Amino acid sequence: MMSVFSCLSVLSLCYIVSGSTESVPIPENVSVKSLDMGLVLKWDPPQNAANKVFNYTAEVRGWRDGYKPVCVRISSLSCDFTDDINAFGIYALRVRTELHGDASDWVETEVIEVDKITEISAPRVELTSRKGQTEVDITDPPMRKNNLREIFIHISYYIRFWKKGEGKKKVLVSQHNRVTLPDLEPLVNYCVEVAVLCQDYNKKGQFSNTTCVTNSPSGEVEPWSPAVVTLGSLVAIVLIFLAVWLSYEGCKIIFPDPKVPENLKQDSVGIC
């Protein structure tokens, strides 16, 4: 009799434990998102759990460390781990659902190397055109950890440009962040898109917004040219005047006017 009671007790305990675990479903569609070296874990609420308000706890584990809680009993569907990682670390993340003091099983991600999985956002692009040439000025996107060139050694820029209204695009790859577009026609409107190209992991970042500019005529006059010409003419006139005046004064010194003595003037008057 005691043996039967013990078995029933054990079965009841197992039922209670398993029932407690099964009563709180796990989060759905758990995924890792990384942009510009940030690290965010996202998930959906459990399915078929209408009218229930869940909380969530998310944790991170480093290569040599145990799990550390980062977001505890939160109601949102994401957790930002960026402040708890470094740029070149290797991590695993996990999250669970919590309801009325009970918790679901953990849902754990695969091991993550942030610099390998992160996406790179679009650079900032500015166009200027003068004397028949259009120049592209590129500014790297800011990273949430370190800066772009500290993380990725081999950085290039993937530049697409085309005549506005035409579908055919030309491609130019450059390591320089200031690039002159080749073979442009004057007075034609050109459009440009640029993405960061990371050769370390063979990844391409997001393209910038399309930016357009009309290529200037090759024989255009700089806006400051007339002023320079006018000023140069005035300076030339002043220099010529000074040269003539100095020459005249120099001749007076070298060849002074002869002066006739007064007694000779009187004698010549008497003779006359």
Buried (B, 14 or more C-beta within 10 A) or exposed (E): EEEEEEEEEEEEEEEEEEEEBEEBBBBEEBEBBBBBBBBBBBBEBBEEBEEEEBBBBBBBBBEEEEBEEBBEEBEEBBBBBBEBBEBEBBBBBBBBBBBEEEBBEBBBBEEBBBBEEBBBBBBBBEBEBBEBBBBBEBEBBEBBBBEBEEBBEEBBBBBBBBBEEEEEEBEBEBEEBEBEBEEBEBEEEBBBBBBBBBEEEEBEBBBBEEBEBBBBEEEBEEEEEEEEEEEEEEEEEEEEEEEEEEEEEEEEEEEEEEEEEEEEEEEEEEEE
